[in-house]
Amino acid sequence: MLASDAANPAFVGAVNPDAALIVEFYKRPVQDMFKSSLDGRPIFSDVDYVKINVPGLKDMAWDMPARSDHKQRFPLQWQHYVNKTQGDAREIGTPIQEWQQLTRSQAEEFRALKFYTVESIASASDLNINSIGMIGGMSPYALREKARAFLKAATDAALPQHQAEELAKRDAEIQMLKEQIAQIAAQITKPATAPQAPEAQAQTERQPVAQPIVKRKGPGRPSNAEIAARKAAEEAEKARQAA
């Protein structure tokens, strides 16, 4: 049966197959690596996630960021999640549970009071900070100062690294510009070859191509038979003259 059959009133016994799935929407803190590197401390943002499980099949499970089609496919579960989390502040910063100043149980108590990040404690007003009492193991004002000191120390520590990265980026850009300028200068100073006039070019093409001179070998030494024939001829000529 197709999922679309569930919306067909003419389909007898129509059942939505998604009703058999176990679906849960929840928030997951996801670290922003760029902001974390910039501020020198872990910066997270709350992202909506969805878990989908098939009963009886432990290997058939999905855990992924919630998309719009998930919200449309599972409207009841999504509405339940919205109702449950309505009023929760979605703050960007260092999650309270990532602050080593607090234990896990203390962090959960702060989350129950809607303090989700270290920034929310550092920026709390006197009225709001008084509501936490001694949860952090010290006076709320002392805890707020510790939160402010933590954020400042992290920012100060990250500043030299950030400046070094910016300087390296600037140096790379300057080097690239120097190379481009050198290439342009080389093109400008390169001597241009004057084009040959058409008449001179045609005359050059009509000139015969010089052939290579081949040096011939001199005559070789006469053979013994040739020498003997010459001597016989000379002797015959002498005998004829003497007669």
C-alpha positions as CSV (number, residue, x, y, z in Angstrom):
1,M,0.0,0.0,0.0
2,L,1.2,3.5,-0.8
3,A,1.3,6.3,1.7
4,S,-1.0,8.3,-0.6
5,D,-3.7,5.6,-0.1
6,A,-4.2,6.8,3.5
7,A,-5.7,10.1,2.1
8,N,-8.0,8.3,-0.3
9,P,-11.5,7.9,1.4
10,A,-12.4,5.3,-1.2
11,F,-9.6,3.0,-0.1
12,V,-11.1,0.5,2.4
13,G,-9.1,-0.1,5.5
14,A,-6.6,2.7,4.7
15,V,-3.8,2.9,7.2
16,N,-1.0,5.4,7.2
17,P,2.2,3.4,7.1
18,D,4.1,6.2,8.9
19,A,1.9,5.5,12.0
20,A,4.0,2.4,12.7
21,L,7.2,4.5,13.0
22,I,8.7,5.9,16.1
23,V,9.5,9.6,15.4
24,E,11.0,12.1,17.7
25,F,12.1,15.7,17.0
26,Y,14.7,17.2,19.3
27,K,17.3,19.9,19.5
28,R,21.0,19.1,19.0
29,P,23.8,21.6,19.6
30,V,26.0,21.7,16.5
31,Q,29.4,23.3,16.7
32,D,30.1,26.3,14.5
33,M,33.8,25.6,13.6
34,F,34.4,29.1,12.1
35,K,33.0,31.0,15.1
36,S,34.8,28.6,17.5
37,S,38.1,29.3,15.8
38,L,37.4,33.1,15.8
39,D,36.5,33.3,19.5
40,G,38.8,30.6,20.8
41,R,36.1,28.6,22.5
42,P,33.4,26.2,21.4
43,I,30.5,28.0,19.9
44,F,27.3,25.9,19.2
45,S,24.0,26.6,17.7
46,D,20.8,24.6,18.4
47,V,19.6,22.7,15.3
48,D,16.3,20.8,14.9
49,Y,16.9,17.0,14.4
50,V,14.6,14.1,13.9
51,K,15.0,10.4,14.9
52,I,13.1,7.8,12.9
53,N,13.0,4.2,14.2
54,V,11.2,1.1,12.9
55,P,9.9,-1.0,15.8
56,G,11.6,-4.4,16.0
57,L,14.4,-3.4,13.6
58,K,17.2,-1.9,15.5
59,D,19.3,-1.5,12.3
60,M,16.5,0.5,10.6
61,A,17.0,4.0,12.2
62,W,17.7,7.5,11.0
63,D,19.0,10.5,12.9
64,M,19.3,13.6,10.8
65,P,18.7,17.4,10.6
66,A,14.9,18.0,10.4
67,R,13.8,19.2,6.9
68,S,10.6,20.8,5.9
69,D,9.4,17.5,4.3
70,H,9.9,15.7,7.7
71,K,7.7,18.3,9.4
72,Q,5.0,17.8,6.7
73,R,5.3,14.0,6.9
74,F,5.0,13.8,10.7
75,P,2.9,16.8,11.6
76,L,1.7,15.4,14.9
77,Q,5.2,14.7,16.2
78,W,6.4,18.1,15.0
79,Q,3.6,20.0,16.7
80,H,4.2,18.1,19.9
81,Y,7.9,19.1,19.7
82,V,7.0,22.7,19.0
83,N,4.6,22.8,22.0
84,K,7.1,21.2,24.3
85,T,10.0,23.6,23.3
86,Q,7.8,26.7,22.9
87,G,9.5,29.6,24.7
88,D,13.0,28.1,24.7
89,A,15.5,30.6,23.7
90,R,17.7,29.5,20.8
91,E,20.9,31.2,21.7
92,I,24.2,31.0,19.9
93,G,27.3,30.6,22.1
94,T,29.1,28.3,24.3
95,P,26.6,25.7,25.8
96,I,26.4,25.8,29.5
97,Q,27.3,22.1,29.7
98,E,30.6,22.8,27.9
99,W,31.7,25.2,30.6
100,Q,34.1,23.4,32.9
101,Q,33.2,25.7,35.8
102,L,30.0,23.7,36.3
103,T,29.2,20.0,36.8
104,R,26.7,18.2,34.6
105,S,24.0,18.3,37.2
106,Q,24.6,22.1,37.7
107,A,24.4,22.7,34.0
108,E,21.1,20.9,33.8
109,E,19.7,23.0,36.6
110,F,20.8,26.1,34.7
111,R,19.1,24.8,31.5
112,A,15.9,24.3,33.5
113,L,16.1,28.0,34.4
114,K,16.5,28.9,30.6
115,F,20.2,29.7,30.9
116,Y,21.5,27.7,27.9
117,T,24.9,29.4,27.3
118,V,27.8,30.9,29.2
119,E,26.9,34.2,27.4
120,S,23.4,34.2,28.9
121,I,24.9,34.1,32.4
122,A,27.5,36.8,31.6
123,S,24.9,39.1,30.2
124,A,22.2,38.5,32.8
125,S,20.8,41.4,34.7
126,D,21.0,41.6,38.5
127,L,17.3,40.6,38.7
128,N,17.8,37.6,36.5
129,I,21.1,36.4,38.0
130,N,19.5,36.4,41.5
131,S,17.1,33.7,40.4
132,I,19.9,31.1,40.2
133,G,20.7,31.3,43.8
134,M,23.7,29.1,44.8
135,I,23.3,26.6,41.9
136,G,26.8,27.3,40.7
137,G,28.3,26.7,44.1
138,M,29.0,30.4,44.7
139,S,27.1,33.7,44.8
140,P,25.3,34.4,41.5
141,Y,27.3,37.7,41.1
142,A,30.6,35.8,41.4
143,L,29.5,33.3,38.9
144,R,28.5,36.0,36.5
145,E,32.0,37.6,36.8
146,K,33.6,34.2,36.2
147,A,31.5,33.8,33.0
148,R,32.6,37.2,31.8
149,A,36.2,36.5,32.6
150,F,36.0,33.2,30.7
151,L,34.6,34.8,27.6
152,K,37.2,37.6,27.7
153,A,40.1,35.2,28.2
154,A,38.9,33.1,25.3
155,T,38.6,36.1,23.0
156,D,42.0,37.5,24.0
157,A,43.6,34.1,23.4
158,A,42.0,33.8,20.0
159,L,42.9,37.3,18.8
160,P,46.7,36.7,18.0
161,Q,45.8,33.6,16.0
162,H,43.1,35.4,14.1
163,Q,45.5,38.3,13.4
164,A,48.2,35.8,12.2
165,E,45.7,34.2,9.8
166,E,44.7,37.6,8.5
167,L,48.3,38.6,7.9
168,A,49.1,35.4,6.1
169,K,46.1,35.9,3.9
170,R,47.2,39.5,3.2
171,D,50.8,38.4,2.4
172,A,49.4,35.8,-0.1
173,E,47.3,38.4,-1.8
174,I,50.3,40.8,-2.1
175,Q,52.5,38.0,-3.5
176,M,49.9,37.2,-6.1
177,L,49.7,40.9,-7.1
178,K,53.5,41.1,-7.4
179,E,53.5,38.1,-9.7
180,Q,50.8,39.6,-11.9
181,I,52.6,43.0,-12.1
182,A,55.9,41.2,-13.1
183,Q,54.1,39.3,-15.9
184,I,52.5,42.5,-17.2
185,A,55.9,44.3,-17.1
186,A,57.6,41.4,-19.0
187,Q,55.0,41.7,-21.7
188,I,55.5,45.4,-22.0
189,T,59.3,45.3,-22.2
190,K,59.4,42.4,-24.7
191,P,60.8,43.7,-28.1
192,A,58.2,43.3,-30.8
193,T,59.2,41.8,-34.2
194,A,58.4,44.1,-37.1
195,P,56.2,42.4,-39.7
196,Q,57.8,41.8,-43.0
197,A,56.5,43.7,-46.1
198,P,54.5,41.6,-48.5
199,E,57.0,42.3,-51.4
200,A,60.0,41.3,-49.3
201,Q,58.3,38.2,-48.1
202,A,57.4,37.1,-51.6
203,Q,61.0,37.7,-52.8
204,T,62.3,35.7,-49.9
205,E,59.9,32.9,-50.8
206,R,61.2,33.0,-54.5
207,Q,64.9,32.7,-53.6
208,P,66.3,29.3,-54.3
209,V,67.2,27.3,-51.2
210,A,70.9,26.7,-51.0
211,Q,71.8,23.1,-51.5
212,P,74.4,21.5,-49.3
213,I,77.8,21.1,-50.9
214,V,78.8,17.4,-51.2
215,K,82.6,16.9,-51.4
216,R,83.4,14.2,-53.8
217,K,86.1,11.7,-53.0
218,G,89.3,11.8,-55.2
219,P,90.3,9.0,-57.6
220,G,91.6,6.0,-55.9
221,R,95.0,4.2,-56.5
222,P,95.1,2.3,-59.8
223,S,95.0,-1.5,-59.6
224,N,97.9,-3.8,-60.4
225,A,96.3,-4.8,-63.7
226,E,96.0,-1.2,-64.8
227,I,99.7,-0.5,-64.0
228,A,100.8,-3.6,-65.9
229,A,98.8,-2.6,-68.9
230,R,100.3,0.8,-68.9
231,K,103.8,-0.6,-68.8
232,A,103.1,-3.0,-71.6
233,A,101.8,-0.2,-73.7
234,E,104.9,1.9,-73.0
235,E,107.2,-0.9,-74.0
236,A,105.3,-1.5,-77.3
237,E,105.5,2.2,-78.1
238,K,109.3,2.2,-77.5
239,A,109.8,-0.9,-79.7
240,R,107.8,0.6,-82.6
241,Q,109.8,3.8,-82.4
242,A,113.2,1.9,-82.4
243,A,112.2,-0.1,-85.5
